[in-house]
Amino acid sequence: MLEAAAGRLDFGLEAMPEVLHEGERVSSSGVRAALAAGDLEGAARLLGREYTMSGRVAHGEKLGRSLGFATANIVLRRRPPLAGVFAVEAELEERTGCCAAWQASAGGPR
């Protein structure tokens, strides 16, 4: 289909060989499937790094205070391929004025 469109619309197309890691095909759909199954280690293996999500911290209803744990509501640009409540490790990337940007790695307790 893409090849036909390339000929019809006169743009270049180059097929790339598939990428294998330890005999497993590396693909974005494979990463999404691993994440949907809760297989963070499998996703990390395919990505070559831990899966990360990033966004800005937003004020919430402050319910975490009653749990005895620090919590953060992270505003994401798009829906992540996994859902739930996660234990995370956060790093301060930059500080500008009143706000801070954070990046969190989704994962379980270490």
C-alpha positions as CSV (number, residue, x, y, z in Angstrom):
1,M,0.0,0.0,0.0
2,L,2.8,2.4,0.9
3,E,4.8,1.4,-2.1
4,A,1.9,2.1,-4.4
5,A,1.4,5.5,-2.8
6,A,5.1,6.3,-3.3
7,G,4.9,5.6,-7.0
8,R,1.6,7.4,-7.4
9,L,2.6,10.5,-5.4
10,D,6.3,10.5,-6.5
11,F,8.1,10.2,-3.1
12,G,11.0,7.9,-2.2
13,L,10.5,4.8,-0.2
14,E,13.2,2.6,1.3
15,A,12.5,-0.7,3.0
16,M,14.4,-1.4,6.1
17,P,15.4,-4.9,7.3
18,E,13.7,-6.0,10.5
19,V,15.7,-5.6,13.7
20,L,16.1,-8.6,16.0
21,H,17.2,-8.6,19.6
22,E,18.1,-12.0,21.1
23,G,15.9,-13.5,18.3
24,E,12.9,-11.3,19.0
25,R,11.6,-8.8,16.5
26,V,11.9,-5.2,17.8
27,S,8.9,-3.1,17.0
28,S,6.7,-0.4,18.6
29,S,3.7,-2.7,18.6
30,G,5.8,-5.3,20.5
31,V,6.8,-2.6,23.1
32,R,3.1,-1.5,23.4
33,A,2.0,-5.2,23.8
34,A,4.6,-5.7,26.5
35,L,3.5,-2.6,28.4
36,A,-0.2,-3.5,28.1
37,A,0.6,-6.9,29.6
38,G,2.5,-5.2,32.4
39,D,5.8,-6.7,31.2
40,L,8.1,-3.7,31.9
41,E,11.2,-5.8,31.7
42,G,10.2,-7.0,28.2
43,A,9.5,-3.5,27.1
44,A,12.9,-2.4,28.4
45,R,14.6,-5.2,26.6
46,L,13.0,-4.1,23.3
47,L,13.7,-0.4,23.9
48,G,17.2,-0.9,25.1
49,R,16.4,1.2,28.2
50,E,13.7,1.5,30.8
51,Y,10.3,2.7,29.7
52,T,9.7,6.3,30.8
53,M,6.8,8.7,30.9
54,S,7.2,12.4,31.4
55,G,4.9,15.3,32.1
56,R,4.2,18.2,34.3
57,V,3.1,17.8,38.0
58,A,-0.4,19.2,38.5
59,H,-2.2,20.0,41.7
60,G,-4.7,17.3,42.7
61,E,-7.1,16.8,45.6
62,K,-4.2,16.1,48.0
63,L,-5.6,12.6,48.8
64,G,-2.1,11.1,48.9
65,R,-1.5,12.9,52.2
66,S,-4.0,10.6,53.9
67,L,-2.1,7.6,52.6
68,G,1.1,8.6,54.1
69,F,2.9,8.6,50.8
70,A,4.1,11.4,48.6
71,T,2.1,11.4,45.4
72,A,2.2,13.4,42.2
73,N,-0.4,13.9,39.5
74,I,1.5,13.9,36.1
75,V,-0.2,15.5,33.2
76,L,0.7,13.5,30.1
77,R,0.4,14.7,26.5
78,R,-1.1,11.4,25.3
79,R,-2.6,8.3,26.9
80,P,0.1,5.8,27.9
81,P,0.0,2.2,26.7
82,L,-0.4,1.0,30.3
83,A,-2.7,2.0,33.2
84,G,-2.5,1.8,36.9
85,V,-0.9,3.3,39.9
86,F,2.9,3.0,39.9
87,A,5.8,3.3,42.2
88,V,8.2,5.7,40.5
89,E,11.6,7.2,40.7
90,A,11.6,10.9,39.8
91,E,14.4,13.2,38.7
92,L,14.3,16.9,38.7
93,E,15.2,18.0,35.2
94,E,15.0,21.7,35.3
95,R,13.5,24.5,37.5
96,T,12.0,27.6,36.0
97,G,10.4,30.2,38.2
98,C,7.6,28.6,40.2
99,C,7.4,25.3,38.4
100,A,9.5,22.2,38.1
101,A,9.6,19.5,35.3
102,W,9.8,15.9,36.4
103,Q,10.4,12.6,34.6
104,A,9.2,9.3,36.0
105,S,10.2,5.8,35.2
106,A,7.3,3.4,35.5
107,G,8.1,0.3,37.5
108,G,7.6,-1.5,40.7
109,P,9.3,-1.1,44.1
110,R,13.0,-1.6,44.0
